[in-house]
Amino acid sequence: MDRKLGIIFLVVIAFGEIYAQQFTNKIEDAKFLDKAINIVEWDGTDLPEIYQRSQQLPLNLRDLKSLSLKGFNDSTIIKMLEERRCSCDASVQSLITLKEKGFSEEVLAAVSLHALPPNRHLNLKIDIDFFGNVGRDTFGGSTQENYFYLIIPDGKRERVFVGNIAEILTGEWHVDTFIDDKNPLLSRKIRRVSFVKEIPLKTYGNRKAIVFTSMRPDIYSSNDLSVEQNIESFSIDYPVSSSLASCNLKVRYRQDAVLFDRWHWKGAYFDCEWN
């Protein structure tokens, strides 16, 4: 009997708390509905300031130093930063360095405000050109295990990208085109397959990217290289910030003159654009 009374008592308490909360919420909602907001309290300063931007390329730290050395006053430099922004390193250490070189705190504040966002990703496009010997019907798969790799250092880690040539040749891809050879005496075709992706790249400065071919599918860092051939290296000077961050890797393969299922590495080209 006592147990049943206890359960009934707890149910009554719980129901009372729920009812009290609902009643309180209704009172608060009623107060909110009854209250009108006076718009004259909006003084128009809550919105961020709008700047007139120039169509010119952003300034960089070298530009700022040149303007300062040539006697441009702070107000003019700040105005230029507002109009053109700054493709520069606005980190604390960089601002301290600029302060030590004599820049005023007003200019440093403008650099901090108008600097472009730091780069955190790179738009990477990979074009693979297959130079065939005759018509487009000969672009079959490769009977050899054949992979190409791109390795880009990123601080203490490496970004590793791999392509299986046999899989690429036998597949159908979003960007997959045939191009006539520029030599009018030859009827052969060039097949171009392209892949595009935004990849993470979080450390700045110069580094060496390497491109190579291998018969192995299990390379996960440059430390795994052993008997790989055709290794080519390309310099990448990755800026802290820039209006563009785009790189294009072009890889070339040529079909064997006798064995049409064999494709030979003919080299690579790597190029980046920042502005």
N, C-alpha and C positions, 0 to 999 in steps of 0.2 A: 504493500500500500504506500509506504513511504517512498519507494522507488518511483512509482507512477506519479506521485505528487511532485517529485523532483523534476521529472521529465517535463510535466506540464508547466512548471515554473520556468524552466529554461526556454521552452517554446514561447511563452508569454513575453519574456525579456527580449528574445531575438526579434519577435514581431514588433515590439515597441520601438526597438532601435531602428529597424528598417522604416517604420512609419515616420519616426521623428526625422530621419535623414531625408526622406521624400518631402516632408513638410518644409524642412529648411531649404531644400533646393527650389521648391516652388516660390518661397518668399524671395530668394535671391534672384530668380528669373523675373519675378514681378517687379523688383526694384530696378533691374536692368532695363526692362521694357518701359518703365515709367520715366527713365532718365533720358533726356535729349542731350546730344553732344553739341556744344557751341563751337561752330567752325572758326570763329574769330580767334580761338585759342591756337589755331594753326598759323604760325607766323611765316611759313614758307621756307624755313631754314633747315627743315628736317631732311630734305632731299639732298643727295650728293651734288656737288658742283659740276656743271657741264662745261667742258673745255672744247674750244674749236680746234680740231685736229688738222694738221697739215698733211698733204699727200706725199711729202718728202720722206725719205728713209729715216728711221730713228737715229738719233745721235748715239755715240758710244763714248767710252771713257777717254779714248784718244782725242775725240772731237772736243770734249769738255776741257781737256788740258790745253789744247791748241787755242780755243776761244779765250781761256783765262790768260794764257801767255801773251795773246795779242791785245789784251786790255779791255775785253768786253766786261761790262759791269754785271753784278749779280742779278739784277732785275731782268736784264736782257737774256742771260743764260737761263734763268728760271722760266721766262716766257717761251723760250725755244723748247725747253723740256715739256712744258704744258702742251705745246703745239705738235711736237714731233715724237715725244716719249723718248725713252732711252733703252737701247739694246745693250745692257750692261749688268755687271755684277753689283747688286745692291745689298749684299750681305753685310753683316756688322763689321767684319774684318776689312772689307773693301771700303766701307764708309770711313773707318778709322784711318786707312791709308790715304784717302782723299783729304781728310782733315789734316793729316800731317803734311800734305803737299800744299796746304794753304787755302783750301776751299772753305767758304763760310758755311755755317750750320744751316742757313736758309737754302743754299744750293744743295746741300746734302739731303735736307728734308724733301726737296723737289725731286732729287734722284730717287729717293726711297719711294715716293708717291707715284712717280710716272715711269718707273722702270717696267719693262715688259716682264710678264711672269717667267720664272725660271723654267728652263727646259726640263721635262721629266720623261718625254717620249720622243721617239724618232720615227718618222714615216719612211719605211723601207720598201722599195720596189725592187723585185728581182726579175730580170728579163733573161730567159734562156733561149738562145737561138740555135736551132738545129739546121745545119747546112746539108741538105740532101744532095744526092748525085743526080737523080732524075726527077720524076714526078712526085706528087704528094702521096701516092699510094705506097711509097716505099718507107714511110715513116712508121715502121712497126716497132715493137718492143725490142729491147736489148737482151741478148741471151747471157750477157755478162753481168755480174753484180757490179754496179757502178754507182757511186754516190759522190755528190759534191757537197762541200761544207763551207760555211761562213762562220768565223768565230770573231766576236767583237768583245774586247775586254771592257768590263764595267766595274771599276774598283777592285774588290777582292774576289769577284766572280767573273765568269765569262758567259756571254750570251752565244749559244751554239745553235746554228740552223743547218738542217740537212735536207737534201733532195735526192730521192731515188730516181735515177734516170729512166729505168725500165718502167716504173709506175707512171712517171710523167709522160713518157712516149705513148703509152697505151691508154691513158686517160683522156677525158674531155673536160676542159677547164673553162672558167668564166671568160678569161682573156686568152684566146687560142686562135692565132691567125696565121695565114700563109702569105708570104711575100715573094714576088718574082725576083730572081737574081738580077743584079744590075747589068750583068754581061749578056747582051742580046744574042750571042752565039750559043748560049747554054740554056737548056730548058728546065734546069733544076729549080727547086723551090727552097725557100727558107721558112721553117716553121718557128714561130715565136710564141712561147708560153710565158705569161706574166703572173706574178703573185705580188700582192700588195698588203701590207699590214703595219699597223702602228705598234712599235715594240718599245718596251721600257728601256731607258738608258738614263741613269741617275747620277753618274759622276762626270765631271767636266774636265776639259783639257785634252791634250794630245794623246793618242793611243794608236797602236798598229792593229788593223783588222787583217786577218789572213783568210785566203780562199784557196782551196785545194781539192783534189779528187782522191778517192780511196775505194778499195774493194770492201772495206769494213763498214758495217752499219752501227758500230758500237763505240763511236768516238764522242766523248762528252766534255772534253777540255783539251787544250793544247798539250797537256802533259801526256795524253794518250797517243800522240803522234809517234810513229816508229819508222815505217818504211814508206810512208806516203810521199807521193811525187807531185810535181807541178804546183808547188806551194808558192803563192804570190801574196805579197803584203802591200797594204795600202794605209796611208796615214789619214787619220780622222782627227781634226781639231774641233772638238765638240764645245761650243760656247755655252756660257751660263744661261744666256737668254738671246733670242733672235726672233725675227719676224717669220722665218721659215726654219724648219728642221727636217730636211728631206734628203735621203740618200738613194742612189740607184746603182745596183749591181747588175752588170751585164756579163753573162756567161755564154761561151760559144763552144759548140760541139760540131764536128764534121763526120759525116758518114764514111765508113770504110769504102774504098773503091771497089773491092771485090765482095766482101762479106757485109751485106746491107744491114745485118742485125748488130753490127759493131759500130760504136760511136766513140770518137777520139776527142779528148780535151784539146781545145785550141786557144785557151786563154780567157782572161777575165778583165773587166774594167770597172772601177768603182769611183763614184763621184758624189759629192755632197753639196748642197746649197743651203745657205743660212739666211741670206737677205735677197 
